[in-house]
Amino acid sequence: MLLPENLFAHLCTGTTTLARAWKIIRSDGFELGFTDHDVDLNFDGLLFRADSGMTAKMLQISSGLSVDNSEALGALRSDLISDADIEAGRYDNASVTIWIVNWQDVSQRHVLFCGTIGEIVREAGTFRAELRGLTEHLNKPTGRIFQVSCDAALGDSRCRFDTDTAGYRWEGSIFDIDSDDGSICLGAGNGFAENWFLRGVLRLTSGSGIGLKQFVKRDELIDGQRWVTPWVPFAVDLGSGDEFEITAGCDRRFQSCRDKFNNVLNFRGFPDLPSDDWVLVHPASRAEGTGGSRR
């Protein structure tokens, strides 16, 4: 571990004034800072609060490809890390950076850990969060999948479709909520065909759920009103008037890429692959094979 010269010199004095600091960036972009020192610290453009009760177990760091890991412990508080925010998924895969810092001179600091938050366990007014190192991503399978459907996500760098294009995004306010199945009424159909937003993304832009998003499971027009049902109901209390934005859905078929998005040049599937039925096809009984239809 290569330390900055000023921090190394401080360590060589034999009498140190060190603390740890955590920076968390939630999935909605909100940043929080914590420290195990007894006084707030301020660096990197963020206030690291000392009254959070945050502590961490021993950080295991390896020089190979095994995953660095640790755990963060803390108390659930409404003004910092609340049970409602954890339940809503705001901390799922949140990024974490941990420093060792000289609290008398915060310019003397060094990054100990970078990673994401994994499993979170809540009990008796506290939480325990698993911290996963960057090498965790090496455990995920990568590479192309040879399949009929497209393996890109709508709007990403491979798809290249601009989801801000007129007719593919709708912004408005929630009209009503069905508490039984989590369906949300977005008001009038606004000229979009039924199922236009099926498999799209509904994102909340105001209210208690600001920043949260879910994929659309159903998109229906009922009595002139558009009702959408997310795959997972929002774990917050939604209210009429909360604002939203929703993008058109893509079923990743060649026909949809061509007819709905006019983006066939960027289609990332293989629509002409033989179907599974060819595996069961028996040899032809004809003496000659022309390469044409088997019929």
Residue, then its C-alpha position, 0 to 999 in steps of 0.5 A: m500500500l503506497l501512502p502519501e508522503n505527508l501521511f507516511a511522515h505522520l505515521c513515522t512520528g510514532t504518535t498518530t491522530l488517525a480516524r476513518a471516514w466513509k463516503i456513501i453515494r446512494s443509488d439516487g445520487f445523494e451523498l453522505g459522509f461519516t467518521d468514527h472520530d468524535v468531531d466532524l471532518n470536512f474534506d472532498g467537498l463533503l461533511f463527514r459526521a461524527d454523531s452517526g455511530m458508524t463503525a466498521k469491522m476489520l477490512q480484509i484487503s488482498s493483493g490477488l483477485s479475491v474480493d476485499n470485504s468488510e462490514a459497516l455497523g451503525a444506528l438507524r436514524s431518521d436524519l441519516i440512515s433511516d429504515a424507510d430509505i433502506e426498505a425503499g432500496r436507496y442503498d442497494n449497490a450504493s458506492v462506498t469509499i473509506w479513508i484513513v485520515n489524520w483528523q488534525d490535518v485532513s489533507q493527510r489521508h489515504v483511500l483504504f477501500c472502494g466498493t459497493i454495499g451488498e446485503i443489509v441486515r436491520e435489527a433492534g434499531t441498528f443496521r449491518a451492511e456488507l461491503r464488497g470490493l471492486t474485484e466483486h465484479l470479476n465474479k460476474p460472467t461477461g461476454r456476448i450472448f448469441q441469442v435471437s433477442c437483443d442483449a443491449a439495454l434501451g438507451d445504453s452505449r450499445c443500443r445508442f437510442d436517445t430515450d429523450t426523443a419526443g414520443y418515447r418519454w412522458e413526464g407528469s403527475i400521479f393521478d391515483i394509486d391502487s394500494d392492492d397491487g401497487s398500480i399507479c394511475l398516470g392520468a389520461g393516456n396522453g396519446f400513447a398506445e396501450n402497452w407502449f411503456l410495457r417493460g419501460v422504466l418509471r422513475l419518481t422525480s418528486g415526493s417521498g420516493i424521489g429518485l426511485k425507479q422500477f420496471v413496468k410490468r403492466d401498461e393498461l388503458i382503463d376508461g381512458q386512464r393509463w394504469v401502470t404496474p411496477w414489477v416491484p411496488f415502490a416501498v414508499d408512500l406515494g401520493s397524488g401529485d407526485e411527479f414522475e417520468i416514464t420511458a417507452g419499453c423495449d421487448r428486445r425483438f428485431q421487429s420492435c427495434r425496427d418498427k417502434f424505435n427505428n434503430v435496427l442498425n444497432f440491434r444487438g441480437f441474431p434474429d436469423l439464428p435457427s430455432d431449437d426445433w432444428v435440434l430435433v430434425h431428423p435427416a432427410s430421406r432424399a438422395e440429394g441435398t440442395g440446401g433449400s427448404r426441407r419441405 
